[in-house]
């Protein structure tokens, strides 16, 4: 999962997507890899479920089917929350505030001169 997250952070940087905390790369991609890996590595002596490595397919199929459902749900809920926030107070600061520094524009002080 770590290699997948690292590759996704590099991909995001090349695409110049605005995700400074790499939420998509770390949580989205890492979580998806983890969900699918659960279907592969689920061990019957841990929780009774049999992953692919132990001859079971049910858990793997369920995990693979759940991954896009969770992605679509997460996207839809996040989009709804962002739309509400944008209507209430806006999501972006002005270009002048961004250029001048958010410490000064948002808090009236600066951390570094």
N, CA and C atoms as a LAMMPS dump frame, in Angstrom:
ITEM: TIMESTEP
0
ITEM: NUMBER OF ATOMS
339
ITEM: BOX BOUNDS ff ff ff
-5.0000000000000000e+02 5.0000000000000000e+02
-5.0000000000000000e+02 5.0000000000000000e+02
-5.0000000000000000e+02 5.0000000000000000e+02
ITEM: ATOMS id mol type element x y z
1 1 1 N 0.834 -1.199 0
2 1 2 C 0 0 0
3 1 3 C 0.872 1.253 0
4 2 1 N 1.995 1.186 0.706
5 2 2 C 2.889 2.344 0.76
6 2 3 C 3.427 2.716 -0.61
7 3 1 N 3.794 1.721 -1.398
8 3 2 C 4.298 1.992 -2.752
9 3 3 C 3.197 2.588 -3.62
10 4 1 N 1.979 2.107 -3.461
11 4 2 C 0.845 2.662 -4.211
12 4 3 C 0.573 4.107 -3.837
13 5 1 N 0.646 4.405 -2.543
14 5 2 C 0.441 5.783 -2.083
15 5 3 C 1.532 6.7 -2.614
16 6 1 N 2.765 6.224 -2.575
17 6 2 C 3.884 7.026 -3.07
18 6 3 C 3.717 7.308 -4.566
19 7 1 N 3.366 6.285 -5.336
20 7 2 C 3.16 6.47 -6.773
21 7 3 C 2.009 7.44 -7.022
22 8 1 N 0.96 7.356 -6.217
23 8 2 C -0.181 8.255 -6.383
24 8 3 C 0.186 9.697 -6.045
25 9 1 N 1.054 9.908 -5.039
26 9 2 C 1.477 11.287 -4.729
27 9 3 C 2.288 11.857 -5.878
28 10 1 N 3.133 11.047 -6.493
29 10 2 C 3.916 11.507 -7.639
30 10 3 C 3.003 11.802 -8.83
31 11 1 N 2.021 10.943 -9.064
32 11 2 C 1.061 11.144 -10.145
33 11 3 C 0.278 12.435 -9.924
34 12 1 N -0.192 12.654 -8.687
35 12 2 C -0.951 13.858 -8.368
36 12 3 C -0.117 15.111 -8.605
37 13 1 N 1.154 15.063 -8.244
38 13 2 C 2.031 16.219 -8.446
39 13 3 C 2.216 16.509 -9.936
40 14 1 N 2.377 15.471 -10.751
41 14 2 C 2.523 15.671 -12.202
42 14 3 C 1.259 16.25 -12.817
43 15 1 N 0.108 15.864 -12.279
44 15 2 C -1.166 16.362 -12.798
45 15 3 C -1.48 17.773 -12.301
46 16 1 N -0.723 18.221 -11.284
47 16 2 C -0.92 19.543 -10.663
48 16 3 C -2.317 19.695 -10.059
49 17 1 N -2.798 18.606 -9.444
50 17 2 C -4.07 18.662 -8.739
51 17 3 C -3.888 19.401 -7.431
52 18 1 N -4.911 20.124 -6.993
53 18 2 C -4.855 20.892 -5.752
54 18 3 C -5.261 19.991 -4.59
55 19 1 N -4.319 19.223 -4.099
56 19 2 C -4.542 18.333 -2.958
57 19 3 C -3.268 18.35 -2.128
58 20 1 N -3.057 19.46 -1.446
59 20 2 C -1.775 19.674 -0.764
60 20 3 C -1.5 18.66 0.344
61 21 1 N -2.516 18.054 0.894
62 21 2 C -2.316 17.067 1.954
63 21 3 C -2.306 15.635 1.419
64 22 1 N -2.415 15.488 0.109
65 22 2 C -2.428 14.166 -0.531
66 22 3 C -3.488 13.24 0.057
67 23 1 N -4.663 13.78 0.281
68 23 2 C -5.76 12.978 0.827
69 23 3 C -6.143 11.872 -0.15
70 24 1 N -6.283 12.217 -1.423
71 24 2 C -6.644 11.215 -2.424
72 24 3 C -5.564 10.131 -2.508
73 25 1 N -4.313 10.549 -2.577
74 25 2 C -3.221 9.588 -2.754
75 25 3 C -3.082 8.67 -1.55
76 26 1 N -3.108 9.228 -0.358
77 26 2 C -2.867 8.41 0.839
78 26 3 C -4.113 7.659 1.307
79 27 1 N -5.217 8.38 1.464
80 27 2 C -6.419 7.731 1.985
81 27 3 C -7.209 7.021 0.892
82 28 1 N -7.356 7.663 -0.259
83 28 2 C -8.123 7.044 -1.339
84 28 3 C -7.44 5.833 -1.921
85 29 1 N -6.218 6.017 -2.384
86 29 2 C -5.495 4.908 -3.018
87 29 3 C -5.05 3.887 -1.971
88 30 1 N -4.482 4.349 -0.868
89 30 2 C -4.061 3.423 0.191
90 30 3 C -5.224 2.637 0.758
91 31 1 N -6.356 3.298 0.948
92 31 2 C -7.546 2.613 1.456
93 31 3 C -8.079 1.576 0.484
94 32 1 N -8.068 1.916 -0.795
95 32 2 C -8.532 0.973 -1.811
96 32 3 C -7.628 -0.253 -1.87
97 33 1 N -6.326 -0.018 -1.812
98 33 2 C -5.391 -1.151 -1.792
99 33 3 C -5.636 -2.014 -0.55
100 34 1 N -5.859 -1.377 0.59
101 34 2 C -6.118 -2.109 1.825
102 34 3 C -7.399 -2.91 1.792
103 35 1 N -8.442 -2.34 1.199
104 35 2 C -9.722 -3.044 1.093
105 35 3 C -9.564 -4.299 0.241
106 36 1 N -8.894 -4.155 -0.879
107 36 2 C -8.699 -5.305 -1.757
108 36 3 C -7.759 -6.33 -1.113
109 37 1 N -6.716 -5.857 -0.455
110 37 2 C -5.782 -6.772 0.219
111 37 3 C -6.478 -7.56 1.327
112 38 1 N -7.473 -6.959 1.957
113 38 2 C -8.245 -7.69 2.964
114 38 3 C -8.913 -8.9 2.331
115 39 1 N -9.439 -8.734 1.124
116 39 2 C -10.053 -9.85 0.417
117 39 3 C -9.053 -10.911 0.001
118 40 1 N -7.813 -10.509 -0.161
119 40 2 C -6.768 -11.468 -0.537
120 40 3 C -6.238 -12.204 0.687
121 41 1 N -5.964 -11.469 1.757
122 41 2 C -5.237 -12.023 2.901
123 41 3 C -6.103 -12.42 4.099
124 42 1 N -7.426 -12.273 4.022
125 42 2 C -8.277 -12.636 5.162
126 42 3 C -8 -14.082 5.574
127 43 1 N -7.709 -14.269 6.848
128 43 2 C -7.309 -15.587 7.343
129 43 3 C -8.397 -16.167 8.243
130 44 1 N -8.768 -17.41 8.005
131 44 2 C -9.833 -18.017 8.799
132 44 3 C -9.487 -18.151 10.278
133 45 1 N -8.203 -18.247 10.622
134 45 2 C -7.835 -18.369 12.033
135 45 3 C -7.868 -17.021 12.758
136 46 1 N -8.063 -15.921 12.017
137 46 2 C -8.171 -14.599 12.648
138 46 3 C -9.63 -14.235 12.886
139 47 1 N -10.447 -14.311 11.829
140 47 2 C -11.85 -13.923 11.984
141 47 3 C -12.832 -14.856 11.291
142 48 1 N -12.369 -15.979 10.825
143 48 2 C -13.256 -16.96 10.206
144 48 3 C -13.455 -16.773 8.71
145 49 1 N -13.064 -15.643 8.157
146 49 2 C -13.244 -15.388 6.729
147 49 3 C -12.057 -15.948 5.946
148 50 1 N -12.342 -16.471 4.772
149 50 2 C -11.281 -17.025 3.93
150 50 3 C -11.039 -16.115 2.732
151 51 1 N -9.867 -15.494 2.705
152 51 2 C -9.477 -14.685 1.56
153 51 3 C -8.985 -15.566 0.426
154 52 1 N -8.577 -14.931 -0.657
155 52 2 C -8.105 -15.679 -1.824
156 52 3 C -6.959 -16.629 -1.505
157 53 1 N -6.047 -16.202 -0.656
158 53 2 C -4.902 -17.053 -0.329
159 53 3 C -5.302 -18.315 0.425
160 54 1 N -6.484 -18.297 1.024
161 54 2 C -6.952 -19.467 1.781
162 54 3 C -8.083 -20.188 1.062
163 55 1 N -8.214 -19.92 -0.234
164 55 2 C -9.18 -20.661 -1.049
165 55 3 C -10.563 -20.074 -1.132
166 56 1 N -10.819 -18.972 -0.47
167 56 2 C -12.142 -18.362 -0.516
168 56 3 C -12.203 -17.253 -1.554
169 57 1 N -13.351 -17.092 -2.163
170 57 2 C -13.536 -16.003 -3.131
171 57 3 C -14.595 -15.008 -2.669
172 58 1 N -15.458 -15.419 -1.75
173 58 2 C -16.579 -14.568 -1.325
174 58 3 C -16.1 -13.229 -0.749
175 59 1 N -15.152 -13.258 0.15
176 59 2 C -14.66 -12.028 0.778
177 59 3 C -13.969 -11.146 -0.262
178 60 1 N -13.179 -11.754 -1.134
179 60 2 C -12.477 -10.988 -2.161
180 60 3 C -13.46 -10.278 -3.088
181 61 1 N -14.457 -11.007 -3.569
182 61 2 C -15.455 -10.416 -4.469
183 61 3 C -16.205 -9.288 -3.767
184 62 1 N -16.563 -9.497 -2.516
185 62 2 C -17.271 -8.462 -1.757
186 62 3 C -16.407 -7.221 -1.583
187 63 1 N -15.132 -7.398 -1.288
188 63 2 C -14.228 -6.266 -1.087
189 63 3 C -14.01 -5.499 -2.392
190 64 1 N -13.808 -6.212 -3.482
191 64 2 C -13.604 -5.558 -4.783
192 64 3 C -14.876 -4.819 -5.204
193 65 1 N -16.035 -5.382 -4.935
194 65 2 C -17.296 -4.711 -5.267
195 65 3 C -17.53 -3.487 -4.385
196 66 1 N -17.096 -3.566 -3.138
197 66 2 C -17.32 -2.459 -2.203
198 66 3 C -16.44 -1.244 -2.505
199 67 1 N -15.246 -1.464 -3.039
200 67 2 C -14.299 -0.365 -3.251
201 67 3 C -14.872 0.752 -4.128
202 68 1 N -15.418 0.483 -5.319
203 68 2 C -15.965 1.594 -6.112
204 68 3 C -17.223 2.201 -5.498
205 69 1 N -18.003 1.386 -4.784
206 69 2 C -19.2 1.922 -4.128
207 69 3 C -18.799 2.949 -3.07
208 70 1 N -17.794 2.614 -2.279
209 70 2 C -17.303 3.54 -1.251
210 70 3 C -16.701 4.785 -1.896
211 71 1 N -15.982 4.622 -3.003
212 71 2 C -15.381 5.772 -3.69
213 71 3 C -16.457 6.724 -4.201
214 72 1 N -17.497 6.197 -4.831
215 72 2 C -18.579 7.035 -5.35
216 72 3 C -19.321 7.719 -4.199
217 73 1 N -19.609 6.974 -3.15
218 73 2 C -20.292 7.546 -1.983
219 73 3 C -19.459 8.666 -1.36
220 74 1 N -18.176 8.412 -1.161
221 74 2 C -17.3 9.412 -0.554
222 74 3 C -17.214 10.664 -1.415
223 75 1 N -17.11 10.484 -2.726
224 75 2 C -17.065 11.619 -3.639
225 75 3 C -18.356 12.427 -3.556
226 76 1 N -19.488 11.745 -3.588
227 76 2 C -20.781 12.432 -3.571
228 76 3 C -20.994 13.21 -2.274
229 77 1 N -20.696 12.59 -1.149
230 77 2 C -20.878 13.268 0.138
231 77 3 C -19.903 14.435 0.265
232 78 1 N -18.661 14.245 -0.141
233 78 2 C -17.675 15.334 -0.09
234 78 3 C -18.102 16.493 -0.985
235 79 1 N -18.593 16.181 -2.183
236 79 2 C -19.055 17.225 -3.091
237 79 3 C -20.224 17.997 -2.487
238 80 1 N -21.156 17.29 -1.879
239 80 2 C -22.296 17.961 -1.24
240 80 3 C -21.833 18.875 -0.108
241 81 1 N -20.93 18.395 0.718
242 81 2 C -20.413 19.216 1.822
243 81 3 C -19.692 20.444 1.284
244 82 1 N -18.873 20.267 0.255
245 82 2 C -18.146 21.4 -0.323
246 82 3 C -19.089 22.408 -0.955
247 83 1 N -20.153 21.954 -1.619
248 83 2 C -21.141 22.868 -2.204
249 83 3 C -21.824 23.686 -1.109
250 84 1 N -22.187 23.037 -0.008
251 84 2 C -22.816 23.748 1.113
252 84 3 C -21.844 24.77 1.691
253 85 1 N -20.606 24.353 1.906
254 85 2 C -19.601 25.284 2.45
255 85 3 C -19.373 26.465 1.515
256 86 1 N -19.372 26.219 0.212
257 86 2 C -19.152 27.286 -0.756
258 86 3 C -20.295 28.297 -0.722
259 87 1 N -21.512 27.823 -0.53
260 87 2 C -22.659 28.733 -0.447
261 87 3 C -22.648 29.541 0.846
262 88 1 N -22.166 28.935 1.917
263 88 2 C -22.18 29.617 3.21
264 88 3 C -21.099 30.688 3.286
265 89 1 N -19.869 30.331 2.946
266 89 2 C -18.809 31.307 3.149
267 89 3 C -17.694 31.271 2.134
268 90 1 N -17.818 30.458 1.151
269 90 2 C -16.773 30.371 0.137
270 90 3 C -15.665 29.428 0.546
271 91 1 N -15.071 28.814 -0.443
272 91 2 C -13.999 27.862 -0.19
273 91 3 C -12.623 28.463 -0.404
274 92 1 N -12.541 29.495 -1.223
275 92 2 C -11.246 30.061 -1.565
276 92 3 C -11.152 31.482 -1.026
277 93 1 N -9.934 31.858 -0.681
278 93 2 C -9.671 33.25 -0.326
279 93 3 C -9.389 33.999 -1.619
280 94 1 N -9.382 35.304 -1.55
281 94 2 C -9.095 36.097 -2.738
282 94 3 C -7.645 35.892 -3.163
283 95 1 N -7.368 36.227 -4.426
284 95 2 C -6 36.093 -4.921
285 95 3 C -5.054 37.016 -4.161
286 96 1 N -5.53 38.202 -3.819
287 96 2 C -4.693 39.142 -3.055
288 96 3 C -4.349 38.582 -1.682
289 97 1 N -5.333 37.986 -1.014
290 97 2 C -5.082 37.399 0.305
291 97 3 C -4.104 36.236 0.205
292 98 1 N -4.228 35.457 -0.86
293 98 2 C -3.327 34.323 -1.035
294 98 3 C -1.9 34.795 -1.311
295 99 1 N -1.78 35.817 -2.114
296 99 2 C -0.443 36.346 -2.421
297 99 3 C 0.194 37.002 -1.202
298 100 1 N -0.616 37.714 -0.418
299 100 2 C -0.093 38.415 0.754
300 100 3 C 0.198 37.494 1.918
301 101 1 N -0.335 36.306 1.869
302 101 2 C -0.125 35.344 2.941
303 101 3 C -1.382 35.178 3.775
304 102 1 N -1.747 33.943 3.995
305 102 2 C -2.982 33.663 4.722
306 102 3 C -2.877 33.98 6.21
307 103 1 N -1.671 33.942 6.758
308 103 2 C -1.527 34.322 8.171
309 103 3 C -2.036 35.739 8.379
310 104 1 N -1.601 36.637 7.532
311 104 2 C -2.012 38.038 7.659
312 104 3 C -3.479 38.22 7.29
313 105 1 N -3.913 37.629 6.184
314 105 2 C -5.275 37.83 5.704
315 105 3 C -6.32 37.194 6.623
316 106 1 N -6.045 36.026 7.127
317 106 2 C -7.027 35.302 7.935
318 106 3 C -6.923 35.588 9.43
319 107 1 N -5.69 35.823 9.909
320 107 2 C -5.488 35.95 11.353
321 107 3 C -4.979 37.315 11.78
322 108 1 N -4.582 38.146 10.815
323 108 2 C -4.093 39.482 11.159
324 108 3 C -2.696 39.491 11.749
325 109 1 N -1.936 38.436 11.541
326 109 2 C -0.574 38.365 12.064
327 109 3 C 0.262 37.493 11.141
328 110 1 N 1.569 37.543 11.319
329 110 2 C 2.43 36.696 10.519
330 110 3 C 3.311 35.857 11.441
331 111 1 N 3.594 34.656 10.988
332 111 2 C 4.465 33.771 11.755
333 111 3 C 5.92 34.069 11.44
334 112 1 N 6.187 34.473 10.186
335 112 2 C 7.567 34.732 9.762
336 112 3 C 7.595 36.041 9.002
337 113 1 N 8.608 36.831 9.228
338 113 2 C 8.759 38.089 8.474
339 113 3 C 9.706 37.907 7.335
